[in-house]
Amino acid sequence: MTKIALVTGGNKGIGFETVKQLAQQNIKVLLGARNETDGKKAEEVLRGLSLDVTYIKLDISNSEDIANVASYIESEYGVLDILVNNAAVFLDDAWFGNNVEIVTLQTLRDTFDINYFGTVELTQALLPAIKKSECGRIVNISSVSGSFGVHLDEAHWLYALKPYAYSASKTALNQFTVFLAHALRETKIKVNAANPGWVQTSIGSDQAPLTAEEGAKTGIALALLDENGPSGTFSQSGEVLPW
Ligand SMILES: NC(=O)c1ccc[n+]([C@@H]2O[C@H](COP(=O)([O-])OP(=O)(O)OC[C@H]3O[C@@H](n4cnc5c(N)ncnc54)[C@H](OP(=O)(O)O)[C@@H]3O)[C@@H](O)[C@H]2O)c1
């Protein structure tokens, strides 16, 4: 039977590539995007490649959109096999330095509304459909910037880069990954966090070494894990990362 997947923030960057690579595996992919014009444009490009992709309006910070998507999936398919929580924002002023003393609460709230609360709300709303899958996979696209281990390691290349709002939101997302994997440990569902690497996108910048196509690979591998695969992990390209 054809698997059904949903990717958030599928209109560009790593999300767009994730939609594409999942659809290339003959999976039916719902391309979530908050902007209708961008979402439909992305859908058109991928359908032009004969891929089974359908745009769905989804701003993950909008509870009404989340409820609509959950009921659409329930009525149209009755099941969701793969959820890739990819959508996120970077609202700190800069990647470099440590802004923890001056970052505004508004920036923190706006970042958490999307990167954390939106992702949690959407995942909770879709869990009933994911529980009906024979092989439910939840992939949280996190960041090494959310890792305590990395931020405590003076030798790590990211040590000097401490944008607080973005990093803390990804730390919270990592904890969600651990707790959800634990809650679902007796089911077939696997929940894992992926670090895409440093990727050429609006969040990652033109200077990044990886293309979006390459950056999508870790999430794709976790979305396609077989029944023996792990749950509750944080990794990049198969290499386990410190929480
Ligand atoms: N690029 C990197 O180096 C890097 C490294 C580590 C982790 N990541 C993670 O990779 C993921 C993808 O980011 P990217 O690098 O591909 O950046 P990107 O090109 O800026 O893509 C971000 C996507 O998220 C969407 N989005 C933002 N807020 C949303 C909301 N409220 N509802 C729905 N969609 C929303 C954006 O939509 P709009 O087009 O409407 O803004 C866009 O489609 C993110 O989780 C990011 O944290 C990236």
PDBQT file of the ligand as one rigid body, heavy atoms in Angstrom, charges set to zero:
ROOT
HETATM    1  N1  LIG A 301      20.206  25.141   6.900  1.00  0.00    +0.000 N 
HETATM    2  C1  LIG A 301      20.939  24.695   7.901  1.00  0.00    +0.000 C 
HETATM    3  O1  LIG A 301      22.176  24.817   7.928  1.00  0.00    +0.000 OA
HETATM    4  C2  LIG A 301      20.262  23.989   9.043  1.00  0.00    +0.000 A 
HETATM    5  C3  LIG A 301      21.066  23.440  10.052  1.00  0.00    +0.000 A 
HETATM    6  C4  LIG A 301      20.465  22.783  11.106  1.00  0.00    +0.000 A 
HETATM    7  C5  LIG A 301      19.094  22.637  11.125  1.00  0.00    +0.000 A 
HETATM    8  N2  LIG A 301      18.325  23.179  10.126  1.00  0.00    +0.000 N 
HETATM    9  C6  LIG A 301      16.883  22.989  10.205  1.00  0.00    +0.000 C 
HETATM   10  O2  LIG A 301      16.391  22.519   8.952  1.00  0.00    +0.000 OA
HETATM   11  C7  LIG A 301      14.999  22.851   8.848  1.00  0.00    +0.000 C 
HETATM   12  C8  LIG A 301      14.722  23.463   7.488  1.00  0.00    +0.000 C 
HETATM   13  O3  LIG A 301      15.340  24.733   7.417  1.00  0.00    +0.000 OA
HETATM   14  P1  LIG A 301      16.059  25.257   6.098  1.00  0.00    +0.000 P 
HETATM   15  O4  LIG A 301      17.499  25.307   6.401  1.00  0.00    +0.000 OA
HETATM   16  O5  LIG A 301      15.571  24.518   4.926  1.00  0.00    +0.000 OA
HETATM   17  O6  LIG A 301      15.554  26.778   6.084  1.00  0.00    +0.000 OA
HETATM   18  P2  LIG A 301      14.520  27.553   5.162  1.00  0.00    +0.000 P 
HETATM   19  O7  LIG A 301      14.914  27.436   3.719  1.00  0.00    +0.000 OA
HETATM   20  O8  LIG A 301      14.389  28.911   5.753  1.00  0.00    +0.000 OA
HETATM   21  O9  LIG A 301      13.144  26.756   5.344  1.00  0.00    +0.000 OA
HETATM   22  C9  LIG A 301      12.345  26.890   6.480  1.00  0.00    +0.000 C 
HETATM   23  C10 LIG A 301      10.957  26.437   6.109  1.00  0.00    +0.000 C 
HETATM   24  O10 LIG A 301      10.123  26.513   7.267  1.00  0.00    +0.000 OA
HETATM   25  C11 LIG A 301       8.942  27.194   6.889  1.00  0.00    +0.000 C 
HETATM   26  N3  LIG A 301       8.265  27.813   8.016  1.00  0.00    +0.000 N 
HETATM   27  C12 LIG A 301       8.696  28.763   8.867  1.00  0.00    +0.000 A 
HETATM   28  N4  LIG A 301       7.743  29.066   9.762  1.00  0.00    +0.000 NA
HETATM   29  C13 LIG A 301       6.663  28.301   9.464  1.00  0.00    +0.000 A 
HETATM   30  C14 LIG A 301       5.372  28.146  10.010  1.00  0.00    +0.000 A 
HETATM   31  N5  LIG A 301       4.944  28.899  11.038  1.00  0.00    +0.000 N 
HETATM   32  N6  LIG A 301       4.534  27.231   9.464  1.00  0.00    +0.000 NA
HETATM   33  C15 LIG A 301       4.921  26.490   8.413  1.00  0.00    +0.000 A 
HETATM   34  N7  LIG A 301       6.124  26.618   7.819  1.00  0.00    +0.000 NA
HETATM   35  C16 LIG A 301       6.982  27.508   8.347  1.00  0.00    +0.000 A 
HETATM   36  C17 LIG A 301       9.411  28.230   5.865  1.00  0.00    +0.000 C 
HETATM   37  O11 LIG A 301       8.297  28.764   5.167  1.00  0.00    +0.000 OA
HETATM   38  P3  LIG A 301       8.359  30.240   4.482  1.00  0.00    +0.000 P 
HETATM   39  O12 LIG A 301       8.996  30.044   3.134  1.00  0.00    +0.000 OA
HETATM   40  O13 LIG A 301       6.923  30.628   4.393  1.00  0.00    +0.000 OA
HETATM   41  O14 LIG A 301       9.166  31.119   5.375  1.00  0.00    +0.000 OA
HETATM   42  C18 LIG A 301      10.308  27.319   5.035  1.00  0.00    +0.000 C 
HETATM   43  O15 LIG A 301       9.536  26.544   4.169  1.00  0.00    +0.000 OA
HETATM   44  C19 LIG A 301      14.691  23.772  10.031  1.00  0.00    +0.000 C 
HETATM   45  O16 LIG A 301      14.094  23.010  11.064  1.00  0.00    +0.000 OA
HETATM   46  C20 LIG A 301      16.067  24.241  10.462  1.00  0.00    +0.000 C 
HETATM   47  O17 LIG A 301      16.099  24.620  11.817  1.00  0.00    +0.000 OA
HETATM   48  C21 LIG A 301      18.874  23.851   9.097  1.00  0.00    +0.000 A 
ENDROOT
TORSDOF 0
